[in-house]
């Protein structure tokens, strides 16, 4: 059985750069938001096999600007659960899409100190609602 993870096409590095630039995101600002180094941001962008949650996060960031501080808040466990449910996702589906186990997704969701890019990844999941 094919999963969304195995059939998805990663965003190209040039598209990511365009998305970020259009929304006013510099690598320096993104590194600060995600608590990573600029070097790591460059590596993520250049990696054609990057995990899907980064692409979801990049797609979310195109919808906001680097000035939207309210969108930078860490999501509570309950907020993530509501977001996932509201978009029509289940943990198992996200695990398949992101190439993780369902247990790992649960650990990420329930960890209030999760890496900030996961928050943006959950925000960037496409809606599965009609």
SVG drawing of the C-alpha trace seen along z (x, -y; Angstrom):
<svg xmlns="http://www.w3.org/2000/svg" viewBox="-16 -43 42 45">
<polyline fill="none" stroke="black" stroke-width="0.4" points="0.0,0.0 1.4,-3.4 1.5,-6.2 1.4,-9.9 5.0,-10.0 6.4,-7.8 4.6,-9.5 4.9,-13.2 7.2,-15.5 9.5,-17.6 9.5,-21.3 12.4,-22.5 15.0,-24.6 14.3,-27.5 10.6,-27.3 11.3,-27.4 13.6,-30.4 10.9,-32.2 8.2,-31.3 10.3,-32.7 11.4,-35.8 7.8,-36.6 6.6,-36.5 9.7,-38.5 11.5,-35.6 15.3,-35.8 17.3,-32.7 18.4,-34.6 14.8,-35.2 13.8,-31.7 16.8,-30.3 15.8,-32.4 12.1,-31.3 13.0,-27.6 15.9,-27.9 18.4,-26.5 21.5,-28.0 21.5,-29.6 23.8,-26.9 21.2,-24.3 18.5,-26.2 20.6,-26.2 21.1,-22.4 17.4,-21.8 16.5,-23.9 19.2,-22.2 18.2,-18.7 16.0,-17.1 15.2,-14.3 14.3,-16.5 11.5,-15.3 8.0,-16.3 7.3,-18.3 9.8,-20.9 7.9,-21.4 4.6,-21.7 6.3,-24.3 7.6,-26.2 4.1,-26.2 2.7,-27.6 5.3,-30.3 4.3,-31.5 0.9,-32.3 2.3,-34.5 5.0,-37.1 8.1,-37.3 6.4,-40.1 3.4,-38.0 4.5,-37.3 1.2,-35.8 1.8,-33.0 5.1,-32.2 3.6,-31.1 4.2,-27.5 1.1,-25.5 -0.3,-23.8 -1.0,-20.0 -4.7,-20.7 -4.2,-23.3 -2.3,-20.8 -4.9,-18.1 -7.7,-20.5 -5.7,-21.7 -5.0,-18.2 -8.7,-17.2 -9.9,-20.4 -7.9,-19.6 -9.2,-16.1 -6.0,-14.3 -5.2,-11.4 -1.9,-10.7 -1.4,-7.6 -1.8,-9.5 0.6,-12.2 3.1,-9.5 2.9,-8.0 3.2,-11.4 6.1,-12.5 7.9,-9.1 7.6,-8.6 5.9,-6.1 2.6,-7.0 4.3,-6.8 6.8,-9.5 4.0,-11.8 2.3,-11.3 5.6,-12.2 6.0,-15.4 2.3,-16.4 2.5,-15.9 5.9,-17.5 5.3,-21.2 9.0,-21.9 8.9,-20.4 11.1,-21.9 9.4,-25.0 9.4,-23.8 7.0,-21.0 4.5,-23.7 4.8,-25.2 4.6,-21.8 1.3,-21.0 0.0,-24.5 1.0,-23.8 -0.7,-20.4 -3.2,-20.7 -6.8,-20.3 -8.3,-17.0 -11.8,-18.3 -14.0,-18.7"/>
</svg>
